[in-house]
Amino acid sequence: MRRFTLYGLFFALLGVLLTGMVSCNTMRYVPQDRYLLHRNVVEVENETDLKRQTTRRERISPGDLMPYVQQRPNNRLLGMGIYLGMYNLTDTAKHNGWQRFWREKVGEAPVLYDPQLAEQSKEMMKVYLTSRGYLDATVRDTVEYHRRKRKVTVRYQAKVGRPFIVSDIRYRIDDQFLAPIILEDTAASLLRRGMVYDREVFDAERERISNRLQNMGFWSFNKGYITYMVDTANMDHAMHLTLHVRRRVASVTADGTPVLENHPIYRISQITANTEYDPTLSPETLEQMPWDTLTYNGIDLLYLDKLRIKEHIMVGALRLSPNELYDKSSVQRTYNNIRNLQYSSNILFNELPYDTLNAIEVTRASAPGKTVSTRERNLSCLIQCIPNVRQNFNVDAEISTTADYYSMALTLGYQNKNLFRGAENFTVNFRGAYELMKNRGKRNSYEFGVTVGLDIPRFLLPIRADKLAKFPQQKTNISISYDIQRRPDYNRTIAGGTFGYSWSLRNGARFQINPADINVVDVPWINPDFKNSIENPYLKNSYESQLIAGMSAGYYYQTNPNPKANNLSIRLTADANGNLLRALTSWLGKPSTIDAGETDQETYYKVFGIRYAQYARMSLDLSQRINLTSTTQLAWRFFIGGGIAYGNSKTLPFERLYFAGGSNSMRGWQVRTLGPGSTLYQRETYPNQLGDFRLEANLEYRFAVVGDFSMALFLDAGNIWMNAKGAADEARFKFNSFYKQIAFNTGLGFRYDFGFVLLRLDWGLKLHDPNVPAAERWTHGLKFRETALHFAIGLPF
């Protein structure tokens, strides 16, 4: 009771301090004849058109117009004007370092209402509405003065009216050589009769046509040659739309008259790749350097002293070939392939026409007895690769604490991005973990492991497969690992290896398939009392030596890896083990039997004297980041995963079971201390809560505080369940009762971004604990025993 009172008093005093800071003379630096901007409100009145159904894209929302408001009120933290309060606590007449720090780095000067900026906001909203087809839209503003408080609320009211509809689409193509190429592709056009006038869609159509022509050899063509003409005369909210494609200006006469010509086709005649380009040097210095040249398959490779990367690897990444027509999509694939090698930190493409005097004439039929022509010219392609740092080291740390024990984990990694001059990515990671029990009567635990990986930027196949060679960003992934675990109740060693392939799609998605995924688990010692305490005889198998051999696959997709940008991430993984071994051993081998209870016997097969596991498992991990403002972000994650054992196994192997808790999961709990289901948790035992099904959802509200320091409020919900044969009833997942077993926690996170690494400290508080008696599950008040502190590197999701 006393502890709760102290915590309550602390937070009460903190609340009083923040409230005082916010309310303390907010008008201190607001001149007497000015007003503080308190709030912007955007209201939109959409007119319903009974003749047609309006789509979501066509409707205008206040959120569409809010970005065009040119003046924003002072930022708030948790709804309070703390930044303005910080500024008002300083003395603007003083310019020492401390005063400047609070004013410029922490505080925020008052935002004074400016009528001119409000007028600009209205004009920009009108321009936006016009671009969306609402040519008759009007925007007005109303200023609400709170004279006693000297604050204003600006209310923008947009009346959009009816949108203008494209009644018909016409084409005017001056370049007759391009005319049939463009017209034969109109079925793929983004323009449709009956669509609402939309400049964004119009521009996307210009981009689509331009990209298609550039993929067909028209290198110099761009969307600037495409314009639109709109005619609304004598029409009721409708228009005639004409797409105009202009010819190219070849030259200008002495009197200033442009000489027009059809757009030429370009053929790549020369490709040069500079493998050691240095952008810090001037062109003159680069030209004087002693470059050596190696020609491979018609492509020139420039290097100094010794070629850093094997010629067939570099040339194999190129999707461009001499004497082929220019193709913009091939240039992009080449860029992606070279980037995938990780040999270069950046790649620059320079494409220059040359030898224009020897251009040849290309003709095609346009009508019976008539032809049109254009010129075919040569193009030189220069690829400049800025070499990456070949070797680097990385460190990852994680520290957590609860009322029962401390846990620490450290990972040290080494990476070589060009091990054998073939852009092979070689990694070695050492991981150590230690868990210290606060009760001296309990044994501590530790873990040490090493993982060695090698990624080869091509498919290693036993046979030749030309079709597979076209897969983009292909890799062969090889890894081996060895892990030693010393727990209070058992010791284990795990030796594993994987061999697989990965490749990317054009939309950024990545596939991973491991035909061989093998782990050998050896349990040399287990505490007999601990083993006997496991009531389910089938779960005891999870703590025995066994072989895990099978295959696994994964699908990974994210729209933007930048942690400060909007992003949608999808991770779908699946693995199946033991099926091939089951077919072989049931045919060639003899089964073994063990007791699985008072009346049951379990039959299974062995390979090389060790039992193998047979199961299937699948998981889905969805997450999204949504930028609310320039300083706030909402992030969420949903995870669901489950596995089922069959055939030679009655439960999933220990390594394939799910757990909850820790710095990236349920942050109100320590690792492996939550679940399964509503099983009562024994604090006296070592935390080892596992399950074969996991369901979890996480929500974070992230906001900037000062500089690179930010905070987050988070809410986690989820649990694990054990559905294997013989599992306790309270550990099982049941549709009619699982919601009662969902655990909840909230908490506060502190993050500091150094640029190269982000440090994170999350303090989680249990709200609902399903692993205690029903009457005690909801937390009342702040109890340190019900919290967990996690220190980690990087964001949780």
Residue, then its C-alpha position, 0 to 999 in steps of 0.5 A: m500500500r505504501r509503495f502504491t501511495l509513493y508512486g501515486l504521489f510521484f505521478a500526481l506531482l509530475g502532473v501538477l508540474l506539467t499542468g503548471m508549465v502549460s498554463c504558466n503565462t501562455m501569452r508572455y511573448v504574444p504582442q498585445d495587438r496579435y493573437l495566438l493561433h489555437r486551432n485550424v478546422v477544415e469543413v467540407e460540404n460534398e454535393t450529392d450527384l443523383k445521376r452517378q455514384t461518387t467513388r471514394r477517390e472522388r469524395i473530398s475529405p477534410g484530411d485532403l485539404m488539411p496539408y494545404v493549411q500554411q500555418r499550424p498551431n504550436n505542437r502539443l505533447l499528449g494534448m498539452g502545449i508543453y513546447l510553448g510552455m518551455y519557451n515561455l519559461t526562458d528569457t528572450a533577452k538572454h542569449n547564453g547557451w542554456q537559454r538558447f537550448w531551451r528556446e531553440k531545441v526544446g521550446e517552441a515560439p508562439v505561432l501568431y495568427d497571420p491573415q496572409l497565410a490564411e489567404q494563401s491556404k484558401e488559394m492552395m485548397k482551391v487549386y487542389l480542388t480544381s485539380r480533382g475536378y471541382l472547378d466550381a469549388t469555393v473556399r472561405d475562412t471564418v476566424e473565431y476570436h477568443r478575445r479574453k484568451r487572445k487566441v483564434t480558431v481558423r475555420y476553413q469551409a470548402k463547398v466543392g459542388r459537382p465534379f466535371i466529367v470527361s465525356d469523351i477522349r481524343y488523341r492528337i499525335d503529331d509524330q506519325f511514327l509513334a501514333p500506331i504505337i500509342l493507339e494500339d495500347t489505349a486499352a491499358s490507358l488510365l483515362r476512361r469516359g465518365m471519369v472525373y477530371d483528375r490531374e493526378v490520373f492525367d499525369a500518371e497516364r503521361e508517365r505510363i505512355s512515356n515509360r512504355l515508349q522508353n522501354m521500346g527504344f525512345w530514350s529521349f522521349n519524356k512526359g513533357y511531350i504529352t499535354y492535355m487540352v480541355d474543352t468545357a464549352n456548352m457542356d454541363h459539368a462535362m468536358h472534351l479531353t484531348l491528349h496531345v503528343r508533340r514532335r521533337v525539336a531537332s534544331v532552330t533556324a537563324d530566324g528562331t523557327p524550330v525544326l521538328e522531327n519524329h522522335p528517334i530510336y536509340r540503340i545501345s552501342q557501347i557499355t562501360a562499367n567503372t568499378e571504382y568510381d569516386p564521386t569526390l574527385s573532379p572529372e579532370t582528375l578521374e580522366q588522368m587516373p591510370w585506368d585499366t580496361l577489361t572487356y567481357n562479353g562486349i562490355d568494358l570494365l574499368y578498374l585500378d591495379k586489380l579488379r575488385i569483383k570478378e568480371h562474370i559477376m559484374v557483367g552477369a548483373l547487367r540486363l543491358s547488352p550492346n546492339e540492343l534497343y534501349d529499354k528503361s526497364s532493363v536499366q532499372r533491373t540492372y540497377n537493382n541487380i548491382r545494388n543487390l550485389q552489395y558491392s556498391s554503396n551507390i550506382l550512377f547511370n549516364e546515358l549519352p547519345y554519340d556518333t549522331l552523324n551516322a544515324i540511320e533511317v527507320t521506316r514503317a507503313s502508315a497507310p496503303g502506299k505510304t510510310v513514315s520514318t524516324r532516325e535510329r541513333n547510337l547510345s553510350c551507357l556508362i555505369q559508375c559503381i561507388p565501392n562499398v565498405r567491404q567489412n564492418f562490425n555490428v553490435d546488438a544488445e538487450i537488457s530486461t528486468t522484472a521483480d524476479y530476475y534480470s536478463m542480458a543479451l549481446t550480439l557481436g557481428y562481422q560482415n564481409k560483402n565481397l569475400f571471394r571477389g564474387a560479391e559474396n556476403f559473409t557474416v559471423n554472429f556471436r550471441g551470448a545471453y545471461e539470466l540472473m535470478k534474484n532469488r539466490g536459491k535458484r540457478n542462473s542460466y546462460e546461452f552462447g551461440v555462433t552463426v555463420g552465413l554466406d549469401i551468393p548472388r546467384f542460384l547454385l543449382p545441380i543442373r542448368a536452368d536458363k529460365l531461373a537465371k532471369f529471376p531478379q536479385q537471386k541469391t543462394n543462402i547457406s548458414i550453419s549454427y551452433d548453440i549451447q544452452r544451460r538452463p536451471d532444469y536442463n542443458r541443450t546443444i543445437a547444431g543446425g544448417t540451412f541451404g536455400y534460395s531467395w529472389s525478389l519481385r518487381n513490386g519489392a516482395r521477396f521470396q525465400i525457399n530452404p529445401a534443406d533446413i536441419n537442426v540436431v538437438d542434443v539434451p545431455w542432461i535434464n533435471p529428473d524432478f523437472k521432467n517428472s513435474i511435466e504432467n503431459p507425457y507428450l510434452k516431455n518429448s519436447y525436452e528430448s534429443q531429436l532431429i529436425a529435418g525438412m524445408s521452410a519458405g517465406y514471403y516478405y514485403q514492405t513498402n518503405p524500409n525507412p522507419k520514419a516513413n509510412n510503411l506496410s510490412i508483411r511476413l508470411t513463413a511456413d515450415a514442414n519437417g519429417n515428411l520425407l524421413r517418415a516415408l523412408t523409415s516407415w518403408l525401411g526401418k523398424p519402429s520403437t515404442i515408449d510409454a505415453g501414460e498408464t495405458d498408452q504406448e507411443t510408436y516412433y521411428k529413428v534416424f541414426g539412433i535419434r528420433y526425428a520430429q514431424y510437424a507443420r507450422m505457419s505464421l503471419d506477421l503484419s505491421q504498419r507505420i502511419n505518419l499522423t504529423s511530421t512529429t507523430q506516428l502510429a504503428w501497429r502489428f498483428f501476429i498469428g502463428g500455429g503448428i501441429a505435430y503428427g506422424n512421428s511426433k506428438t508435439l512441436p520441438f522445443e525450438r519450434l514452440y512459440f513464446a511471448g514477452g520480452s522487448n519485442s512482444m508483450r512488454g509487460w512480461q519478461v521473455r517466456t513468462l506469459g501463458p499458455g492460456s490461463t495456466l497459473y504461473q509459478r514464480e518459484t520456477y524458471p520461466n519457460q512458458l511455451g505453446d504451439f499457437r500464438l496470437e498477438a496485437n501491438l499498438e504504439y503512438r510515437f512522438a518526437v520530444v526534443g531533437d533525436f529523443s522521442m517517446a512512445l505510448f504502447l498497448d500490447a495484447g495477446n497470449i500463447w496456447m498449447n493444443a497438443k494432445g494431453a495439454a491442460d484444459e486451461a492451456r488450450f485455445k477455445f473459440n468460446s473462451f480464448y478472449k478471457q485469456i488475452a493478456f493486456n499491458t500498457g507502457l511508456g517507451f523512450r528512444y534516442d536515435f543516433g543515426f547509425v543506431l536507435l536505443r530503446l527503453d520500454w517500461g511495460l505495466k501489466l493490465h490483465d494477467p491471465n496466469v494468476p487467479a481469476a479474482e486477481r487478473w486485473t491490475h489495480g494501481l501501479k505495482f512495480r512487481e507487475t512491470a518489466l523494463h526492457f532495453a534494446i536496439g531498434l524499434p520493436f516493429 
